[in-house]
């Protein structure tokens, strides 16, 4: 039996979910760093004709999402505001003194970069934002 080396799968540079877990452990349950840039979670899928990227961006205004493709990289940037209490006005919520007990929802500036496979048709990328999820379709070049 012979062994052959496998090439890295597409999107192999995605950081492991454990990085986020360790980051939260290091920050503590009530620590908040307003200048930190957070990284949205991503799901990656592949069909016969395209790659699909799903990005969790709940609460982000779609006009505030910057999507750039260059040099075999897909870059996402933007910002999500601090969540406000839906039962009160934003000014009232932010004007009150609030003690933070737990903060798991990231807000502020975000950035995410995904390395693209060589067979992506960069001139035909389609993005749709619905229900807080950004779906990016990356069509494959014909073989």
N, C-alpha and C positions, 0 to 999 in steps of 0.2 A: 504494500500500500504506500502510495506517495503522498506527501503533504504539500499543499500549496498555500502560499500566503494570500490572505484576503486583503483587499484594499479597504481603507476606512469607509464606512457608510456615509452617505450624504448627511450633512449637518452634524458631523462628528465633534465639532468644537463647542457644542452646547454644554454649558456648565451643569453639573449634577445637582439634583434637588437638595442634596445634603449641604451644599454651600449656603443655601438660603437658611436652612435649619441652624447651622453653626453661626451664621450672621445674627440671627435672632437671639441665640444663646448669649453671644458676646455683648449684645446691646442691652440685654435685660428686659424685663417685662414692661417697665414704664419709661425707658429711655427713649428720647426722641431727638434726632439730629436733623433740624430743618434744612440744612444744606446738602444732605445726602441725596444722591440720585439712586432711585430704586429700579429694579429690573422686573418687568412684567413677566408672568408665566406664559409659556408657549407650548402648544402642541404641534407636532409635525406629522403630516400624512403624505402618502404618495399613491397616485393612481397610475394607470398606464400612460396617461397623457400629461400629467401635471403633478407638481408638489403643492401641498396646501399647508399654509401656516395659519394657525389660530392663536391670537394674542388676547389675553384677558385684560381688558381695559375698561372695566365697569366704572362708571362715573366720570369718564373722560369725554369732553366735548370733541366730537369728531373733527371739528375745524381746527383743533389744537394739536392734531397728530401730524407729525412730519415723517414721511416715508421716502427714503432715498435708496436707490440701487446704483452702486458703482463698484467697480473692481471686484466682481463676484461676491459682493456683500450687500445684504439687506439691512438698512439701519432705520430704527424707529426711535423717535424722540417726541417728547411732549411734556405735559404737566397735568396732574390731577389735583383739584382743590381739596382742602380739608373737608371731610364729611360734615354736614350740618344736620341738626335735629329737624326732621321733616315736620314736626308738630309746632315748631316755633319759627319765627323769622330768623334769617341768617344773622342779622345784626344782634338780635336778642340772645341767640345761642353763643355767639362769639363775645358779646359784651359781658356775659355772666362769668364769674369765677368758676372754673370747672377743674376738678381734681381728676387726673388721668389714672385709671387703674390698669387698663390694658389697651394696647394699640397694635393691632395686627394688620390694619388696612393701611397700606403705603400710600402716601400722597406727596405732592411736590413734583419735582422734575423726575422723569423716567427716561431710560435709554436701554435699548436692546439691539444687539447686532447678531445676525445669523449669516454664516458662510453659505453661499449658494453652490450647488453642484454645477459642473461645467456645462451640462446640457440644458440649462434654463434659457428660455427666450426672453431676454431682459426687456425687449421692446413690446411685449404683450402681457405684462403683469396687470392683474386686476385686483382691486381691493374693495371690500364692502364692510361696513360697520353696522352691526345690528345686535340689539340686546346686550350691549356692553362688550361684545366680542368683535375684534377686527380679524376678518378672514382675508388672506392674501393668497391668490391663485398664481402660481408660477408655472406657466406652460413649458413643456419640454420641447426641445428641438426635435424635428423628425429624424428618424434614424436612417 
